[in-house]
Amino acid sequence: MGADLVIVHLYPDLLRTYGDRGNVLALQRRAEWRGFRVDVVAVSRGERVPRGAGVVLLGGGTDRVQEALGPDLRDRGPELAEAVGEGTVVLGVCGGYQFLGNLYVSADGVSTEGLGLIEAETRAGKGRLVGRVGATAELWGNRFDLVGFENHGGRTTLGPGARPLARVRMGGGNNGLDGSEGAVRGSVVGTYLHGPVFPLNPQFADGILKRALSPVTGGDDLQSLDDGPEERAHEHARTLHR
Ligand code: GLN
């Protein structure tokens, strides 16, 4: 029997700073706890993203790794655009988020063409934005509190076709200037929050899962889980300062 949900972890061998694999595990477990069958597929350079994936996750990476991925990304754009057209949810974190946009210019001045899934550009700025982030997110009609950790030199500017995922009350977010954090365009979502982000933010995880599972659930709400430990971890993170 096929899986209800295929989670594609894109470049798990390269984009993996700050425990981004924890995002894959959190989505997998939260779907399995509700009785869904989940397959996790690792896709790296030169490999294809399987058709029918519910969600594709890209983690963070150093500038050096991002430069090395440049050639592979050029072929990846059309494949992912097609998946998004078929309803696949794509989530990029930090370096992976920068890649969802049109362009990334590193601190060394090297330009890497992005996947073009979100109208955004990122250029390295002076110094890095490092520390805890607290924000209020709005994703597909749901508002929730978002906490995590950021560490990036890139400053992201959104174009009119993308809207921020969240507004920060603490931390730098997209560029340290306009209070925006992350981006959303249709089923494509980007965030600077590492941590990994999903274990601390079950509402964010479930928003992504609900949409990724909609081909099997018809878009129904997901059964609620006992999120006591996750909520305590979230509340604790809220009390910490940069
Ligand atoms: N290299 C990117 C930057 O510093 C992304 C870093 C990351 O993924 N943590 O902006």
py3Dmol code that shows the C-alpha trace and the ligand (Angstrom):
import py3Dmol

protein = """\
ATOM      1  CA  MET A   1       0.000   0.000   0.000  1.00  0.00           C
ATOM      2  CA  GLY A   2       1.277   3.474  -0.831  1.00  0.00           C
ATOM      3  CA  ALA A   3       2.000   6.107   1.762  1.00  0.00           C
ATOM      4  CA  ASP A   4      -0.524   8.799   2.665  1.00  0.00           C
ATOM      5  CA  LEU A   5       2.294  11.318   2.776  1.00  0.00           C
ATOM      6  CA  VAL A   6       5.677  11.417   1.063  1.00  0.00           C
ATOM      7  CA  ILE A   7       8.126  13.820   2.738  1.00  0.00           C
ATOM      8  CA  VAL A   8      11.069  14.708   0.511  1.00  0.00           C
ATOM      9  CA  HIS A   9      14.182  15.873   2.315  1.00  0.00           C
ATOM     10  CA  LEU A  10      16.119  17.778  -0.337  1.00  0.00           C
ATOM     11  CA  TYR A  11      19.936  17.796  -0.038  1.00  0.00           C
ATOM     12  CA  PRO A  12      19.958  16.215   3.459  1.00  0.00           C
ATOM     13  CA  ASP A  13      23.712  15.620   3.131  1.00  0.00           C
ATOM     14  CA  LEU A  14      24.462  19.308   2.511  1.00  0.00           C
ATOM     15  CA  LEU A  15      21.694  21.568   3.846  1.00  0.00           C
ATOM     16  CA  ARG A  16      21.577  20.420   7.455  1.00  0.00           C
ATOM     17  CA  THR A  17      22.820  23.055   9.900  1.00  0.00           C
ATOM     18  CA  TYR A  18      21.120  23.464  13.289  1.00  0.00           C
ATOM     19  CA  GLY A  19      19.277  20.173  13.280  1.00  0.00           C
ATOM     20  CA  ASP A  20      17.062  20.783  10.280  1.00  0.00           C
ATOM     21  CA  ARG A  21      16.480  17.050  10.060  1.00  0.00           C
ATOM     22  CA  GLY A  22      14.396  17.467  13.211  1.00  0.00           C
ATOM     23  CA  ASN A  23      11.810  19.196  11.012  1.00  0.00           C
ATOM     24  CA  VAL A  24      11.472  16.056   8.906  1.00  0.00           C
ATOM     25  CA  LEU A  25      11.108  13.899  12.019  1.00  0.00           C
ATOM     26  CA  ALA A  26       8.538  16.198  13.603  1.00  0.00           C
ATOM     27  CA  LEU A  27       6.333  16.151  10.493  1.00  0.00           C
ATOM     28  CA  GLN A  28       6.723  12.386  10.129  1.00  0.00           C
ATOM     29  CA  ARG A  29       5.847  11.654  13.762  1.00  0.00           C
ATOM     30  CA  ARG A  30       2.933  14.084  13.925  1.00  0.00           C
ATOM     31  CA  ALA A  31       1.418  12.418  10.854  1.00  0.00           C
ATOM     32  CA  GLU A  32       2.113   8.875  12.125  1.00  0.00           C
ATOM     33  CA  TRP A  33       0.649   9.625  15.579  1.00  0.00           C
ATOM     34  CA  ARG A  34      -2.584  10.349  13.723  1.00  0.00           C
ATOM     35  CA  GLY A  35      -2.448   7.059  11.876  1.00  0.00           C
ATOM     36  CA  PHE A  36      -1.155   8.255   8.497  1.00  0.00           C
ATOM     37  CA  ARG A  37       1.468   6.209   6.626  1.00  0.00           C
ATOM     38  CA  VAL A  38       4.537   8.268   5.843  1.00  0.00           C
ATOM     39  CA  ASP A  39       7.518   7.750   3.545  1.00  0.00           C
ATOM     40  CA  VAL A  40      10.617   9.929   3.888  1.00  0.00           C
ATOM     41  CA  VAL A  41      12.689  10.182   0.705  1.00  0.00           C
ATOM     42  CA  ALA A  42      16.154  11.735   0.624  1.00  0.00           C
ATOM     43  CA  VAL A  43      16.949  13.507  -2.650  1.00  0.00           C
ATOM     44  CA  SER A  44      20.411  14.886  -3.327  1.00  0.00           C
ATOM     45  CA  ARG A  45      22.367  16.270  -6.269  1.00  0.00           C
ATOM     46  CA  GLY A  46      21.490  14.675  -9.580  1.00  0.00           C
ATOM     47  CA  GLU A  47      18.423  12.851  -8.195  1.00  0.00           C
ATOM     48  CA  ARG A  48      14.806  13.579  -9.046  1.00  0.00           C
ATOM     49  CA  VAL A  49      12.068  14.638  -6.650  1.00  0.00           C
ATOM     50  CA  PRO A  50       9.400  11.899  -6.877  1.00  0.00           C
ATOM     51  CA  ARG A  51       5.992  12.865  -8.293  1.00  0.00           C
ATOM     52  CA  GLY A  52       3.218  13.246  -5.762  1.00  0.00           C
ATOM     53  CA  ALA A  53       5.341  14.376  -2.797  1.00  0.00           C
ATOM     54  CA  GLY A  54       3.208  16.034  -0.094  1.00  0.00           C
ATOM     55  CA  VAL A  55       6.019  18.177   1.211  1.00  0.00           C
ATOM     56  CA  VAL A  56       9.584  19.054   0.221  1.00  0.00           C
ATOM     57  CA  LEU A  57      11.919  20.359   2.936  1.00  0.00           C
ATOM     58  CA  LEU A  58      15.189  22.230   2.436  1.00  0.00           C
ATOM     59  CA  GLY A  59      17.390  23.054   5.442  1.00  0.00           C
ATOM     60  CA  GLY A  60      20.137  25.594   6.034  1.00  0.00           C
ATOM     61  CA  GLY A  61      23.758  25.577   4.933  1.00  0.00           C
ATOM     62  CA  THR A  62      26.920  27.600   4.805  1.00  0.00           C
ATOM     63  CA  ASP A  63      27.731  29.905   1.898  1.00  0.00           C
ATOM     64  CA  ARG A  64      30.304  27.369   0.653  1.00  0.00           C
ATOM     65  CA  VAL A  65      27.690  24.620   0.500  1.00  0.00           C
ATOM     66  CA  GLN A  66      25.209  26.969  -1.157  1.00  0.00           C
ATOM     67  CA  GLU A  67      27.734  27.801  -3.885  1.00  0.00           C
ATOM     68  CA  ALA A  68      28.375  24.091  -4.466  1.00  0.00           C
ATOM     69  CA  LEU A  69      24.647  23.530  -4.966  1.00  0.00           C
ATOM     70  CA  GLY A  70      24.317  26.268  -7.610  1.00  0.00           C
ATOM     71  CA  PRO A  71      24.572  23.996 -10.685  1.00  0.00           C
ATOM     72  CA  ASP A  72      22.061  21.466  -9.332  1.00  0.00           C
ATOM     73  CA  LEU A  73      19.575  24.212  -8.428  1.00  0.00           C
ATOM     74  CA  ARG A  74      19.369  25.338 -12.036  1.00  0.00           C
ATOM     75  CA  ASP A  75      17.741  22.018 -13.009  1.00  0.00           C
ATOM     76  CA  ARG A  76      15.684  21.872  -9.857  1.00  0.00           C
ATOM     77  CA  GLY A  77      13.564  24.992 -10.451  1.00  0.00           C
ATOM     78  CA  PRO A  78      11.222  23.605 -13.159  1.00  0.00           C
ATOM     79  CA  GLU A  79      10.824  20.281 -11.340  1.00  0.00           C
ATOM     80  CA  LEU A  80       9.803  21.997  -8.102  1.00  0.00           C
ATOM     81  CA  ALA A  81       7.591  24.528  -9.876  1.00  0.00           C
ATOM     82  CA  GLU A  82       5.710  21.600 -11.424  1.00  0.00           C
ATOM     83  CA  ALA A  83       5.353  19.924  -8.006  1.00  0.00           C
ATOM     84  CA  VAL A  84       4.049  23.172  -6.496  1.00  0.00           C
ATOM     85  CA  GLY A  85       1.571  23.409  -9.380  1.00  0.00           C
ATOM     86  CA  GLU A  86       0.294  19.972  -8.349  1.00  0.00           C
ATOM     87  CA  GLY A  87      -0.110  21.087  -4.711  1.00  0.00           C
ATOM     88  CA  THR A  88       3.167  20.045  -3.085  1.00  0.00           C
ATOM     89  CA  VAL A  89       4.077  22.136  -0.044  1.00  0.00           C
ATOM     90  CA  VAL A  90       7.686  23.383  -0.068  1.00  0.00           C
ATOM     91  CA  LEU A  91       9.399  24.627   3.092  1.00  0.00           C
ATOM     92  CA  GLY A  92      12.859  26.212   3.046  1.00  0.00           C
ATOM     93  CA  VAL A  93      14.790  27.089   6.207  1.00  0.00           C
ATOM     94  CA  CYS A  94      17.543  29.738   6.192  1.00  0.00           C
ATOM     95  CA  GLY A  95      19.910  28.787   3.316  1.00  0.00           C
ATOM     96  CA  GLY A  96      17.058  26.671   1.905  1.00  0.00           C
ATOM     97  CA  TYR A  97      14.713  29.670   2.228  1.00  0.00           C
ATOM     98  CA  GLN A  98      17.226  31.904   0.440  1.00  0.00           C
ATOM     99  CA  PHE A  99      17.228  29.344  -2.385  1.00  0.00           C
ATOM    100  CA  LEU A 100      13.430  29.573  -2.774  1.00  0.00           C
ATOM    101  CA  GLY A 101      13.893  33.141  -3.991  1.00  0.00           C
ATOM    102  CA  ASN A 102      15.346  34.438  -7.254  1.00  0.00           C
ATOM    103  CA  LEU A 103      18.887  35.212  -6.173  1.00  0.00           C
ATOM    104  CA  TYR A 104      21.388  34.718  -3.374  1.00  0.00           C
ATOM    105  CA  VAL A 105      24.576  36.817  -3.247  1.00  0.00           C
ATOM    106  CA  SER A 106      27.025  35.513  -0.626  1.00  0.00           C
ATOM    107  CA  ALA A 107      29.468  37.470   1.523  1.00  0.00           C
ATOM    108  CA  ASP A 108      32.173  36.715  -1.089  1.00  0.00           C
ATOM    109  CA  GLY A 109      30.026  38.285  -3.792  1.00  0.00           C
ATOM    110  CA  VAL A 110      29.205  34.968  -5.484  1.00  0.00           C
ATOM    111  CA  SER A 111      25.711  35.033  -7.058  1.00  0.00           C
ATOM    112  CA  THR A 112      23.610  31.875  -7.061  1.00  0.00           C
ATOM    113  CA  GLU A 113      20.405  31.797  -9.046  1.00  0.00           C
ATOM    114  CA  GLY A 114      17.549  30.575  -6.849  1.00  0.00           C
ATOM    115  CA  LEU A 115      14.589  28.344  -7.575  1.00  0.00           C
ATOM    116  CA  GLY A 116      12.324  31.311  -8.292  1.00  0.00           C
ATOM    117  CA  LEU A 117       9.415  29.902  -6.250  1.00  0.00           C
ATOM    118  CA  ILE A 118       9.080  33.030  -4.112  1.00  0.00           C
ATOM    119  CA  GLU A 119       9.559  36.606  -5.250  1.00  0.00           C
ATOM    120  CA  ALA A 120      12.539  37.447  -3.058  1.00  0.00           C
ATOM    121  CA  GLU A 121      16.225  38.311  -3.260  1.00  0.00           C
ATOM    122  CA  THR A 122      18.922  37.827  -0.654  1.00  0.00           C
ATOM    123  CA  ARG A 123      22.250  39.612  -0.414  1.00  0.00           C
ATOM    124  CA  ALA A 124      24.851  39.267   2.325  1.00  0.00           C
ATOM    125  CA  GLY A 125      24.856  42.310   4.604  1.00  0.00           C
ATOM    126  CA  LYS A 126      27.291  43.698   7.163  1.00  0.00           C
ATOM    127  CA  GLY A 127      27.569  41.297  10.096  1.00  0.00           C
ATOM    128  CA  ARG A 128      25.259  38.422  10.881  1.00  0.00           C
ATOM    129  CA  LEU A 129      21.814  38.301  12.441  1.00  0.00           C
ATOM    130  CA  VAL A 130      22.254  35.760  15.223  1.00  0.00           C
ATOM    131  CA  GLY A 131      20.045  34.907  18.174  1.00  0.00           C
ATOM    132  CA  ARG A 132      16.583  34.006  19.342  1.00  0.00           C
ATOM    133  CA  VAL A 133      13.510  35.086  17.459  1.00  0.00           C
ATOM    134  CA  GLY A 134       9.980  35.646  18.679  1.00  0.00           C
ATOM    135  CA  ALA A 135       7.306  36.420  16.117  1.00  0.00           C
ATOM    136  CA  THR A 136       3.628  36.270  15.270  1.00  0.00           C
ATOM    137  CA  ALA A 137       2.963  34.222  12.176  1.00  0.00           C
ATOM    138  CA  GLU A 138       0.035  34.026   9.816  1.00  0.00           C
ATOM    139  CA  LEU A 139      -0.100  31.036   7.513  1.00  0.00           C
ATOM    140  CA  TRP A 140      -3.074  30.189   5.279  1.00  0.00           C
ATOM    141  CA  GLY A 141      -5.527  31.973   7.567  1.00  0.00           C
ATOM    142  CA  ASN A 142      -4.128  30.725  10.898  1.00  0.00           C
ATOM    143  CA  ARG A 143      -2.338  33.010  13.346  1.00  0.00           C
ATOM    144  CA  PHE A 144       0.128  31.538  15.824  1.00  0.00           C
ATOM    145  CA  ASP A 145       3.165  32.399  17.890  1.00  0.00           C
ATOM    146  CA  LEU A 146       6.514  31.401  16.409  1.00  0.00           C
ATOM    147  CA  VAL A 147       9.823  30.968  18.270  1.00  0.00           C
ATOM    148  CA  GLY A 148      13.244  29.815  17.118  1.00  0.00           C
ATOM    149  CA  PHE A 149      16.843  30.708  16.461  1.00  0.00           C
ATOM    150  CA  GLU A 150      18.377  32.574  13.525  1.00  0.00           C
ATOM    151  CA  ASN A 151      21.945  32.769  12.221  1.00  0.00           C
ATOM    152  CA  HIS A 152      22.355  34.353   8.811  1.00  0.00           C
ATOM    153  CA  GLY A 153      24.418  36.935   6.999  1.00  0.00           C
ATOM    154  CA  GLY A 154      21.969  37.208   4.105  1.00  0.00           C
ATOM    155  CA  ARG A 155      19.341  39.962   4.104  1.00  0.00           C
ATOM    156  CA  THR A 156      16.166  39.005   2.279  1.00  0.00           C
ATOM    157  CA  THR A 157      13.865  41.481   0.552  1.00  0.00           C
ATOM    158  CA  LEU A 158      10.443  40.332  -0.577  1.00  0.00           C
ATOM    159  CA  GLY A 159       8.834  41.449  -3.820  1.00  0.00           C
ATOM    160  CA  PRO A 160       5.115  42.274  -4.143  1.00  0.00           C
ATOM    161  CA  GLY A 161       4.266  38.648  -5.041  1.00  0.00           C
ATOM    162  CA  ALA A 162       5.344  37.308  -1.639  1.00  0.00           C
ATOM    163  CA  ARG A 163       4.116  38.158   1.812  1.00  0.00           C
ATOM    164  CA  PRO A 164       5.972  37.638   5.110  1.00  0.00           C
ATOM    165  CA  LEU A 165       5.293  34.521   7.155  1.00  0.00           C
ATOM    166  CA  ALA A 166       5.570  36.516  10.387  1.00  0.00           C
ATOM    167  CA  ARG A 167       6.286  39.834  12.107  1.00  0.00           C
ATOM    168  CA  VAL A 168       9.119  39.744  14.637  1.00  0.00           C
ATOM    169  CA  ARG A 169       8.941  41.180  18.145  1.00  0.00           C
ATOM    170  CA  MET A 170      12.467  39.944  18.855  1.00  0.00           C
ATOM    171  CA  GLY A 171      15.249  39.179  16.381  1.00  0.00           C
ATOM    172  CA  GLY A 172      16.227  40.283  12.898  1.00  0.00           C
ATOM    173  CA  GLY A 173      13.979  38.218  10.637  1.00  0.00           C
ATOM    174  CA  ASN A 174      14.361  38.750   6.901  1.00  0.00           C
ATOM    175  CA  ASN A 175      16.638  41.760   6.954  1.00  0.00           C
ATOM    176  CA  GLY A 176      16.790  43.339  10.417  1.00  0.00           C
ATOM    177  CA  LEU A 177      15.002  46.406   9.092  1.00  0.00           C
ATOM    178  CA  ASP A 178      11.361  45.933   8.210  1.00  0.00           C
ATOM    179  CA  GLY A 179      10.217  43.508  10.943  1.00  0.00           C
ATOM    180  CA  SER A 180       9.271  40.812   8.456  1.00  0.00           C
ATOM    181  CA  GLU A 181      10.278  37.174   8.871  1.00  0.00           C
ATOM    182  CA  GLY A 182      10.055  34.452   6.269  1.00  0.00           C
ATOM    183  CA  ALA A 183       7.797  34.390   3.255  1.00  0.00           C
ATOM    184  CA  VAL A 184       4.719  32.671   1.844  1.00  0.00           C
ATOM    185  CA  ARG A 185       3.579  32.319  -1.719  1.00  0.00           C
ATOM    186  CA  GLY A 186       0.834  29.762  -2.220  1.00  0.00           C
ATOM    187  CA  SER A 187       2.113  26.443  -0.907  1.00  0.00           C
ATOM    188  CA  VAL A 188       5.732  27.674  -0.727  1.00  0.00           C
ATOM    189  CA  VAL A 189       6.961  28.791   2.703  1.00  0.00           C
ATOM    190  CA  GLY A 190      10.343  30.096   3.848  1.00  0.00           C
ATOM    191  CA  THR A 191      11.676  30.938   7.298  1.00  0.00           C
ATOM    192  CA  TYR A 192      14.976  31.878   8.905  1.00  0.00           C
ATOM    193  CA  LEU A 193      14.094  29.931  12.048  1.00  0.00           C
ATOM    194  CA  HIS A 194      16.277  26.982  12.855  1.00  0.00           C
ATOM    195  CA  GLY A 195      16.171  25.018  15.988  1.00  0.00           C
ATOM    196  CA  PRO A 196      14.719  22.858  14.349  1.00  0.00           C
ATOM    197  CA  VAL A 197      11.578  24.955  14.134  1.00  0.00           C
ATOM    198  CA  PHE A 198       8.746  22.374  14.119  1.00  0.00           C
ATOM    199  CA  PRO A 199       9.252  20.627  17.501  1.00  0.00           C
ATOM    200  CA  LEU A 200       8.937  24.012  19.269  1.00  0.00           C
ATOM    201  CA  ASN A 201       6.090  25.205  17.079  1.00  0.00           C
ATOM    202  CA  PRO A 202       3.507  22.424  16.695  1.00  0.00           C
ATOM    203  CA  GLN A 203       0.935  24.811  15.223  1.00  0.00           C
ATOM    204  CA  PHE A 204       3.356  25.649  12.415  1.00  0.00           C
ATOM    205  CA  ALA A 205       4.056  21.936  11.849  1.00  0.00           C
ATOM    206  CA  ASP A 206       0.349  21.128  11.752  1.00  0.00           C
ATOM    207  CA  GLY A 207      -0.397  23.962   9.329  1.00  0.00           C
ATOM    208  CA  ILE A 208       2.128  22.471   6.913  1.00  0.00           C
ATOM    209  CA  LEU A 209       0.873  18.912   7.541  1.00  0.00           C
ATOM    210  CA  LYS A 210      -2.775  19.786   7.092  1.00  0.00           C
ATOM    211  CA  ARG A 211      -2.088  21.213   3.649  1.00  0.00           C
ATOM    212  CA  ALA A 212       0.316  18.418   2.665  1.00  0.00           C
ATOM    213  CA  LEU A 213      -2.229  15.768   3.701  1.00  0.00           C
ATOM    214  CA  SER A 214      -5.196  17.442   2.038  1.00  0.00           C
ATOM    215  CA  PRO A 215      -5.203  15.017  -0.943  1.00  0.00           C
ATOM    216  CA  VAL A 216      -6.090  12.229   1.524  1.00  0.00           C
ATOM    217  CA  THR A 217      -8.102  14.204   4.117  1.00  0.00           C
ATOM    218  CA  GLY A 218     -10.003  16.482   1.732  1.00  0.00           C
ATOM    219  CA  GLY A 219      -8.576  19.391   3.762  1.00  0.00           C
ATOM    220  CA  ASP A 220     -10.248  18.366   7.039  1.00  0.00           C
ATOM    221  CA  ASP A 221      -8.723  19.538  10.317  1.00  0.00           C
ATOM    222  CA  LEU A 222      -6.213  17.111  11.782  1.00  0.00           C
ATOM    223  CA  GLN A 223      -7.044  15.279  14.968  1.00  0.00           C
ATOM    224  CA  SER A 224      -5.523  17.150  17.930  1.00  0.00           C
ATOM    225  CA  LEU A 225      -2.559  15.643  19.772  1.00  0.00           C
ATOM    226  CA  ASP A 226      -1.393  15.900  23.350  1.00  0.00           C
ATOM    227  CA  ASP A 227       1.071  18.745  22.850  1.00  0.00           C
ATOM    228  CA  GLY A 228       1.886  19.297  26.538  1.00  0.00           C
ATOM    229  CA  PRO A 229       5.678  18.875  26.153  1.00  0.00           C
ATOM    230  CA  GLU A 230       5.775  20.888  22.904  1.00  0.00           C
ATOM    231  CA  GLU A 231       3.729  23.698  24.439  1.00  0.00           C
ATOM    232  CA  ARG A 232       5.961  23.813  27.513  1.00  0.00           C
ATOM    233  CA  ALA A 233       9.060  23.953  25.291  1.00  0.00           C
ATOM    234  CA  HIS A 234       7.441  26.724  23.250  1.00  0.00           C
ATOM    235  CA  GLU A 235       6.519  28.716  26.370  1.00  0.00           C
ATOM    236  CA  HIS A 236      10.032  28.271  27.756  1.00  0.00           C
ATOM    237  CA  ALA A 237      11.558  29.537  24.487  1.00  0.00           C
ATOM    238  CA  ARG A 238       9.286  32.593  24.715  1.00  0.00           C
ATOM    239  CA  THR A 239      10.842  33.546  28.045  1.00  0.00           C
ATOM    240  CA  LEU A 240      14.428  33.425  26.726  1.00  0.00           C
ATOM    241  CA  HIS A 241      16.077  36.539  25.411  1.00  0.00           C
ATOM    242  CA  ARG A 242      18.651  37.080  22.692  1.00  0.00           C
TER     243      ARG A 242
END
"""
ligand_1 = """\
10
LIG
N 24.755 31.092 4.325
C 23.525 31.750 4.616
C 23.680 33.043 5.381
O 24.560 33.166 6.224
C 22.594 30.772 5.307
C 23.067 30.371 6.667
C 22.239 29.289 7.282
O 21.568 28.514 6.591
N 22.340 29.170 8.588
O 22.930 33.965 5.140
"""
view = py3Dmol.view(width=600, height=400)
view.addModel(protein, "pdb")
view.setStyle({"model": 0}, {"cartoon": {"style": "trace"}})
view.addModel(ligand_1, "xyz")
view.setStyle({"model": 1}, {"stick": {}})
view.zoomTo()
view.show()
